[in-house]
């Protein structure tokens, strides 16, 4: 294959581990190749009705089959079929989800396994990375996850489900809602022995968590050094019982978001109702002027201003550092059946990095951009003052993430900035309007500035300078 061809067609790093096939991009489009080694399983999965049923239920991403001769594959000699799946707008990862997103992903996975068993199939993996949020709902994106069920064999994905879903959910519900965010270093989910030690004692857990986490972890330790592990035969009825037990365990886990540091920000801010409405009007106007296809709101809180974009049908990612705020945002999305907004947990001062083998299995936040428009509302002062990031470095970061920018400058005499300065010395001599404008000038051209009536804050509409576009 020539170097030019390599540029035109390349495998996606996240799917290299599966010998059954892989995902690749060609000509700006996304495809999945099914290798000949998996031909019988895949044809039975599609031809037997399971694919159609899962797609109709909104549990599986749909695809269209493409002729092998029409698509340039990186490994054509291995190809049995090539399909073009419906593309997910933004790929997110489990360590970026709030509690209810993880719970909904778990329940979707178990529903898929239950339906698969009815059709004589079983999930051969239950990775949370195979679930994506598409049009407001969790959906399985890996059509190669299914194998025909063989009577008597245990569920090979049981341990993976517990590590990817049940363990982090239990830690969030029973210990602290932030703990699932610590799953980022664990490419195959939170180890069960770690979860078992972190959870309360067995006497304080439900029977389901005792079985699926504590006893499961003990079993793993017992057989870890065993040269031969005798597989127990599991009937189809027992397999269904396992799915029901896991479903009950997941449903029983609950977390109610309370007010955290910024979870009640809109209730505590010094904005009057009129000032907030004026700010919303300006944000809507700026969004309309840019006319973006994608918007990232980097300090979304519960998503009030994110909806200035998503309510217009614009694909909007609403990031916030506070799991409680993201949880409230997601619950609103679910209640209203919104399809254009995706709330995610993200600390912009420590964003998701590239992870996995060769730093290529999970993309960094920057590698998933840039967005057509970034909203940075009531955010700059947190980054600059709470985290000591110079304004020029903030501007350069935003230039990587955004083609256009709506940014709010909050001066030092604002009550929220005073709140940040209350417990520390003021060592920020350049944090003023002139210093802000000078710091952003090398990276962005200012198109408009509006005062937020009823406050001393200002909203800037900026466009990334063309020489930074690469």
C-alpha positions in Angstrom: 0.0 0.0 0.0 1.4 3.4 -0.9 1.9 6.3 1.5 -0.9 8.2 -0.3 -3.3 5.2 0.2 -2.4 5.1 3.9 -3.5 8.6 4.3 -6.8 7.9 2.5 -7.7 4.8 4.6 -6.6 4.1 8.2 -7.7 1.9 11.0 -9.1 3.5 14.2 -6.9 2.9 17.1 -9.7 1.9 19.5 -10.6 -1.3 17.6 -7.3 -3.1 16.9 -7.7 -5.7 19.7 -10.6 -7.6 18.1 -9.6 -10.3 15.5 -13.2 -10.4 14.2 -12.8 -7.0 12.5 -12.0 -3.3 13.0 -13.2 0.2 12.4 -11.5 2.4 9.8 -11.9 5.8 8.1 -11.7 6.3 4.4 -12.4 9.4 2.5 -13.8 11.1 5.6 -16.3 8.3 6.3 -16.4 5.7 9.0 -16.6 2.0 8.3 -16.4 -1.3 10.1 -14.8 -4.4 8.5 -16.0 -7.9 9.4 -13.1 -10.3 8.9 -13.6 -13.7 7.2 -12.8 -15.4 10.5 -16.0 -14.0 12.0 -18.2 -14.5 8.9 -20.6 -17.2 10.2 -21.2 -15.5 13.5 -21.9 -12.1 11.9 -24.1 -13.4 9.1 -26.2 -15.4 11.6 -26.5 -12.3 13.8 -27.8 -10.2 10.9 -29.8 -12.8 9.2 -31.5 -14.2 12.3 -33.3 -11.0 13.2 -31.3 -10.0 16.2 -29.7 -7.0 14.5 -33.1 -5.7 13.3 -34.7 -6.1 16.7 -31.9 -4.3 18.5 -31.9 -1.4 16.0 -35.7 -1.1 16.3 -35.4 -0.9 20.0 -32.8 1.9 19.8 -30.2 -0.3 21.5 -27.8 -0.8 18.6 -26.3 1.7 16.1 -27.7 1.0 12.6 -25.5 0.4 9.6 -25.6 0.1 5.8 -23.7 -2.6 4.0 -21.2 -1.4 1.4 -19.7 -3.3 -1.5 -16.2 -4.5 -0.9 -15.1 -3.0 -4.2 -16.5 0.5 -3.3 -14.5 1.0 -0.1 -10.8 1.2 0.3 -9.9 -1.0 3.3 -6.5 -1.1 5.1 -6.7 -4.9 5.0 -8.9 -6.0 2.1 -7.5 -9.6 2.0 -9.2 -10.2 5.4 -12.6 -8.7 4.5 -15.8 -10.6 4.6 -18.1 -7.6 4.7 -17.9 -3.9 5.2 -20.6 -1.8 6.8 -21.0 1.9 7.3 -22.5 2.6 10.7 -24.5 5.7 11.5 -21.9 8.0 12.9 -22.0 9.1 16.6 -21.5 12.8 16.8 -19.1 12.8 19.8 -17.3 9.8 21.2 -17.3 10.0 25.0 -15.8 7.6 27.6 -17.2 6.1 30.9 -14.9 8.2 33.1 -16.6 11.3 31.6 -20.2 10.1 32.4 -22.3 11.1 35.4 -23.9 8.4 37.6 -27.2 8.1 35.7 -25.3 7.9 32.3 -23.3 5.0 33.6 -26.4 3.4 35.1 -28.4 3.8 31.8 -25.4 2.3 29.9 -25.4 -0.7 32.3 -29.1 -1.3 31.9 -28.9 -0.9 28.1 -26.1 -3.6 28.1 -28.1 -6.0 30.2 -31.2 -5.4 28.0 -29.1 -6.2 24.9 -27.9 -9.4 26.6 -31.4 -10.5 27.5 -32.6 -9.9 23.9 -29.6 -11.7 22.5 -30.3 -14.8 24.6 -33.8 -14.9 23.2 -32.3 -15.1 19.7 -29.7 -17.7 20.7 -26.8 -15.2 21.0 -24.7 -13.7 23.8 -22.5 -10.7 24.2 -18.9 -11.8 24.1 -17.8 -8.5 25.7 -19.5 -6.0 27.9 -17.1 -3.0 27.7 -18.6 0.3 28.6 -16.5 1.8 25.8 -18.8 0.0 23.4 -21.7 2.2 24.6 -22.1 5.7 23.3 -24.7 8.3 23.9 -26.4 9.1 20.6 -29.4 11.3 20.2 -29.8 11.4 24.0 -29.8 7.6 24.5 -27.1 4.9 25.3 -26.5 2.7 22.3 -24.2 -0.2 21.5 -21.8 0.7 18.7 -20.0 -2.6 18.3 -21.9 -5.0 16.0 -19.1 -7.6 16.5 -19.9 -8.0 20.1 -22.2 -11.0 19.5 -21.5 -14.7 19.4 -23.9 -17.6 19.2 -24.9 -18.9 22.7 -23.6 -22.4 23.5 -25.6 -24.3 26.0 -23.9 -24.7 29.3 -21.2 -22.1 28.8 -21.0 -19.2 31.3 -21.3 -15.6 30.2 -17.7 -14.7 29.2 -18.4 -11.0 29.6 -19.7 -11.3 33.2 -16.4 -10.1 34.9 -16.1 -7.3 32.4 -19.6 -6.1 33.0 -19.0 -6.0 36.8 -15.7 -4.1 36.4 -17.0 -1.6 33.8 -20.4 -1.0 35.2 -21.4 -2.5 38.5 -18.3 -1.7 40.5 -18.1 2.0 39.6 -21.9 2.4 40.1 -21.6 0.7 43.6 -18.7 2.9 44.5 -20.6 6.0 43.4 -23.8 5.1 45.2 -22.3 3.7 48.4 -19.1 5.7 48.9 -18.7 8.9 46.7 -20.1 9.9 43.4 -16.7 11.1 42.2 -15.1 7.6 42.5 -16.1 6.4 39.0 -14.0 9.2 37.6 -11.0 7.5 39.0 -11.6 4.6 36.5 -9.6 6.5 33.8 -6.3 4.6 34.4 -8.1 1.2 34.2 -8.6 0.3 30.6 -10.7 -2.7 31.5 -12.7 -1.3 34.3 -12.2 -1.0 38.0 -10.6 -4.2 39.4 -13.1 -6.1 41.6 -10.6 -6.6 44.4 -10.1 -2.8 44.6 -13.8 -2.2 44.5 -14.4 -4.8 47.2 -11.9 -3.2 49.5 -13.3 0.3 48.9 -16.9 -0.7 49.5 -18.5 -1.1 53.0 -18.2 -4.5 54.7 -20.3 -7.4 53.4 -22.8 -7.1 56.2 -23.8 -3.6 54.9 -24.2 -4.6 51.3 -27.2 -6.0 49.4 -27.0 -9.8 48.6 -26.5 -8.9 44.9 -23.5 -6.7 45.5 -22.1 -9.3 48.0 -22.3 -11.9 45.2 -21.3 -9.9 42.2 -18.5 -7.9 43.7 -17.2 -9.3 47.1 -17.6 -13.0 46.3 -16.7 -12.4 42.7 -13.4 -10.7 43.7 -12.7 -13.5 46.2 -13.2 -16.1 43.4 -10.8 -14.2 41.1 -8.1 -14.2 43.8 -8.6 -17.9 44.5 -8.1 -18.9 40.9 -5.5 -16.2 39.9 -2.6 -18.6 40.4 -4.4 -21.8 39.4 -3.0 -23.6 36.4 -6.4 -25.0 35.4 -9.8 -23.6 36.2 -12.7 -25.9 35.8 -15.6 -24.2 34.1 -19.0 -24.6 35.7 -21.8 -25.4 33.3 -24.5 -22.7 33.3 -27.9 -23.5 31.9 -29.8 -21.0 29.8 -32.2 -20.5 32.6 -29.3 -19.7 35.0 -27.9 -17.3 32.4 -31.2 -15.4 32.3 -31.2 -15.4 36.1 -27.8 -13.9 36.1 -28.9 -11.1 33.8 -32.0 -10.5 36.0 -29.9 -10.4 39.1 -27.5 -7.9 37.6 -30.4 -5.8 36.4 -31.8 -5.8 39.9 -28.5 -4.9 41.4 -28.0 -1.9 39.0 -31.6 -0.7 39.5 -31.2 -0.7 43.3 -28.2 1.6 43.2 -29.3 5.3 43.5 -27.6 8.6 43.9 -29.2 12.0 44.5 -27.1 14.9 43.5 -26.8 17.5 46.3 -25.4 21.0 46.0 -21.6 20.8 45.6 -19.3 23.8 45.2 -20.8 24.9 41.8 -23.8 22.6 41.7 -26.1 25.5 42.8 -24.2 28.2 41.0 -27.2 29.7 39.2 -29.1 30.0 42.4 -26.2 31.7 44.2 -24.7 34.0 41.5 -25.1 37.7 41.7 -27.0 37.9 38.5 -30.5 39.4 38.6 -33.2 37.7 36.6 -33.0 40.5 34.1 -29.2 40.2 33.8 -29.4 36.5 33.2 -32.0 36.9 30.5 -29.9 39.6 28.8 -26.9 37.3 28.9 -29.0 34.5 27.4 -30.1 36.9 24.6 -26.6 37.8 23.7 -25.4 34.2 23.8 -28.2 33.2 21.4 -27.4 36.1 19.1 -23.7 35.1 19.0 -24.6 31.5 18.4 -26.8 32.5 15.5 -24.1 34.7 14.0 -21.5 31.9 14.0 -24.1 29.3 12.8 -22.0 26.4 14.1 -22.6 22.7 13.5 -21.0 21.8 16.8 -20.8 23.6 20.1 -18.8 22.8 23.2 -19.8 24.5 26.5 -16.7 24.2 28.7 -18.3 25.3 31.9 -21.9 24.3 31.4 -23.0 23.7 35.0 -26.6 22.3 34.5 -26.7 23.4 30.9 -28.8 26.5 31.0 -26.7 28.3 28.4 -25.8 25.2 26.5 -29.4 25.1 25.4 -29.0 28.4 23.6 -27.3 26.1 21.0 -29.0 22.7 21.5 -32.5 24.1 21.3 -31.6 25.3 17.8 -30.8 21.7 16.8 -27.0 22.2 17.1 -25.0 19.2 18.4 -23.8 20.5 21.9 -21.5 19.0 24.4 -22.0 20.4 27.9 -18.9 19.9 30.0 -18.6 20.6 33.7 -16.2 19.6 36.5 -19.0 19.0 38.9 -20.6 15.5 38.8 -23.8 16.8 40.5 -24.3 19.5 37.9 -23.8 17.0 35.1 -26.2 14.6 36.7 -28.9 17.3 36.9 -28.2 18.2 33.3 -28.5 14.6 32.2 -31.7 14.1 34.1 -33.2 17.1 32.5 -32.2 15.8 29.1 -33.8 12.5 29.8 -37.0 14.0 31.2 -37.4 16.3 28.2 -36.2 13.7 25.7 -33.6 16.1 24.3 -31.5 14.7 21.5 -29.0 17.5 20.7 -27.2 17.9 24.0 -24.7 15.6 25.7 -23.6 16.4 29.3 -20.2 15.2 30.4 -17.9 15.5 33.4 -14.7 17.2 32.5 -12.0 19.1 34.4 -10.6 21.5 31.9 -7.5 21.9 34.0 -6.9 18.2 33.8 -8.9 17.0 30.7 -9.1 13.5 29.4 -5.8 12.5 27.8 -4.9 10.1 25.1 -4.9 6.6 26.7 -4.3 3.0 26.0 -1.8 1.1 23.8 0.5 3.6 22.0 -1.7 6.4 23.4 -4.1 5.6 20.6 -7.1 3.7 22.1 -8.8 6.6 23.8 -8.6 10.1 22.3 -7.7 13.2 24.3 -10.3 16.0 24.5 -8.3 18.1 22.1 -8.1 15.3 19.6 -11.9 15.1 19.5 -12.1 18.7 18.4 -12.0 21.4 17.4 -15.6 22.5 17.9 -17.1 25.1 15.5 -17.9 27.2 18.6 -16.8 27.0 22.2 -18.7 28.7 25.0 -16.6 29.8 28.0 -19.1 31.5 30.2 -18.3 32.4 33.9 -15.2 30.2 33.5 -12.1 32.2 32.9 -11.8 33.4 36.6 -11.9 29.8 37.8 -9.1 28.7 35.5 -6.9 31.8 36.0 -7.4 32.5 39.7 -8.3 29.1 41.2 -5.7 27.2 39.2 -3.1 29.9 38.5 -3.2 29.5 34.7 -2.0 32.6 32.9 -4.5 34.1 30.6 -2.3 33.7 27.6 -2.1 29.9 28.2 -5.9 29.9 28.5 -6.2 31.6 25.2 -3.8 29.1 23.5 -5.8 26.2 24.9 -9.1 27.6 23.6 -7.5 28.1 20.2 -6.8 24.3 20.0 -10.5 23.6 20.9 -12.4 26.2 19.1 -12.8 27.8 15.7 -14.9 30.5 17.3 -15.4 31.5 20.9 -17.9 33.2 23.2 -16.1 34.0 26.4 -17.2 35.9 29.4 -14.8 38.1 31.3 -15.7 38.5 35.0 -13.7 41.3 36.7 -12.1 41.2 40.1 -14.8 43.2 41.9 -17.5 40.6 40.9 -18.7 38.7 43.9 -17.8 35.3 42.5 -14.2 36.4 41.9 -14.1 37.9 45.4 -15.3 34.5 46.7 -12.2 32.9 45.0 -9.9 35.5 46.4 -11.2 35.3 49.9 -8.9 32.5 51.0 -5.7 33.5 49.0 -3.5 36.4 48.2 -4.2 38.4 45.1 -1.1 37.5 43.0 -2.8 38.1 39.6 -1.8 41.6 38.5 -2.7 41.0 34.9 -6.2 39.8 35.6 -8.2 42.8 34.3 -10.0 43.7 31.2 -7.0 45.1 29.3 -4.8 42.2 30.4 -7.5 39.7 29.2 -7.8 41.4 25.8 -4.0 41.5 25.3 -3.7 37.8 26.3 -6.3 36.7 23.8 -5.3 38.9 20.9 -2.5 36.7 19.5 -4.9 33.7 19.3 -8.3 35.3 18.5 -9.7 38.2 16.6 -12.5 40.0 18.6 -15.6 40.4 16.5 -18.0 41.9 19.1 -18.1 42.8 22.8 -21.3 43.2 24.9 -21.8 44.3 28.4 -24.0 42.0 30.5 -26.6 44.5 31.8 -27.0 44.5 35.5 -23.4 43.3 36.1 -19.9 44.4 35.3 -19.3 41.3 33.2 -18.7 41.3 29.4 -19.3 38.8 26.7 -16.8 38.6 23.8 -17.4 37.0 20.4 -14.1 35.9 19.0 -12.8 34.1 15.9 -9.6 32.0 15.9 -6.9 33.7 13.8 -6.5 31.9 10.5 -2.7 31.3 11.0 -3.6 29.1 14.0 -6.1 26.9 12.1 -3.6 24.1 11.6 
